[in-house]
């Protein structure tokens, strides 16, 4: 019954459009130029009424004026179709919530009319067909069942294979649709790789790739053959590098190919980020630090870039540089706890290096070393203010309780309690920070 009513509604609408068209033709035969003026007045009047009704959410009245405009000249107002589409999207959504569906149950009432409006917009505004094809794919996904093929066709018509310049949201939708069908698995992988090129940390693409690819080693082998068959193709080079990084965690090979990408495209931040991360995994801290330095040059206001630089130089034993980079991250976000963790770790590592390499063993530990541990504790206290790292910071701070100066240490070394003590000598000249025991 619903399906019959929907068909009658669409038929009545089309008959109304025909009637308006015949009226316009009759006016042209009788009045010539005057008829064009009458049509323009009619268009403007209905447009004014449409906007007023639309503004007050009186969709029933707005629809009537909107259809009158479409019947005379659908291309007259560029914002008419988006608003009419919004109206019918709202009506279809409400119909679905109330269980008002077509007889076959594949779509709610008003959904067919909604798609007709999108197709009419594509015809009326060919210069905006890409935008409306994206809308079409989205609306098919929203309101229709078992029409993934139609949604894919709409997205493909809009994107045209230009993944690098496509809207990330619609790329994700296309990748998901491709992944639902084993026959389009290869396309899903292709789009997923394109998404990761734009956003290496995209969780949707990462999860889809892991789900789709059952044998990562075989897949990376395919990527390698594809790249060497077309070695000038940067997209294929990236897919191969990212395949080694994401799929099989072969960071040595990933670093080789990401290095090639950074050489050929030195201004692409994402390449440097992945190159640096791969180097960290391989233990090449010097090159990792150099790569992260490049990231900070390309995006100096990225707190993550500065933190990653701090971590990499810390791994390489450059304690002062690690603190400096971490403090740069804090200058961008003073509430962030992670940089304080790195600074505290730098102080801990400095003590270990001094005691083991300079003093000759832990039995020769001095009160100055213990004061540096106290300084590290103060950084862990600051880090603990950030809920994201609070647990880690608190645990590490407690672990240092047996290593900080005791009351006896302070008495023997004539260090008064409650008085700031400057740490700037021996192994720790670079620190130049005071701590209050």
MOLINVEN-V197611 format. One record per pair of residues at least 6 apart in sequence whose C-alpha atoms are under 6 Angstrom apart, sorted by the first residue. I is the first residue (numbers start at 1). J is the second residue. If there is no record, write none. Layout:
BEGIN
i=I j=J
i=I j=J
END
This chain:
BEGIN
i=2 j=102
i=3 j=102
i=3 j=103
i=17 j=71
i=27 j=35
i=28 j=35
i=43 j=69
i=46 j=65
i=50 j=62
i=50 j=65
i=53 j=62
i=54 j=62
i=75 j=124
i=85 j=114
i=88 j=114
i=92 j=108
i=92 j=109
i=92 j=110
i=92 j=111
i=95 j=108
i=95 j=109
i=96 j=108
i=100 j=108
i=101 j=107
i=101 j=108
i=101 j=109
i=102 j=108
i=102 j=109
i=106 j=144
i=106 j=145
i=107 j=143
i=107 j=144
i=122 j=129
i=130 j=158
i=133 j=154
i=133 j=158
i=134 j=155
i=134 j=158
i=137 j=151
i=137 j=154
i=137 j=155
i=140 j=151
i=175 j=188
i=175 j=191
i=178 j=184
i=178 j=188
i=179 j=185
i=179 j=188
i=192 j=205
i=216 j=247
i=220 j=243
i=223 j=240
i=224 j=240
i=227 j=236
i=227 j=237
i=241 j=254
i=241 j=257
i=241 j=258
i=244 j=250
i=244 j=254
i=245 j=251
i=245 j=254
i=251 j=278
i=255 j=275
i=255 j=278
i=258 j=275
i=262 j=271
i=269 j=295
i=272 j=291
i=276 j=288
i=276 j=291
i=276 j=292
i=279 j=288
i=280 j=288
i=285 j=312
i=285 j=316
i=289 j=309
i=289 j=312
i=289 j=313
i=292 j=309
i=296 j=305
i=303 j=329
i=306 j=325
i=306 j=329
i=307 j=326
i=307 j=329
i=310 j=322
i=310 j=325
i=310 j=326
i=313 j=322
i=314 j=322
i=319 j=346
i=323 j=343
i=326 j=339
i=337 j=383
i=337 j=386
i=340 j=379
i=340 j=383
i=344 j=376
i=344 j=379
i=347 j=376
i=351 j=369
i=355 j=361
i=355 j=362
i=370 j=403
i=370 j=404
i=370 j=405
i=373 j=404
i=374 j=404
i=375 j=435
i=377 j=397
i=380 j=393
i=380 j=397
i=384 j=390
i=384 j=393
i=417 j=437
i=418 j=436
i=418 j=437
i=419 j=436
i=420 j=434
i=420 j=435
i=420 j=436
i=421 j=434
i=421 j=435
i=421 j=436
i=422 j=433
i=422 j=434
i=423 j=432
i=423 j=433
i=423 j=434
i=424 j=431
i=424 j=432
END
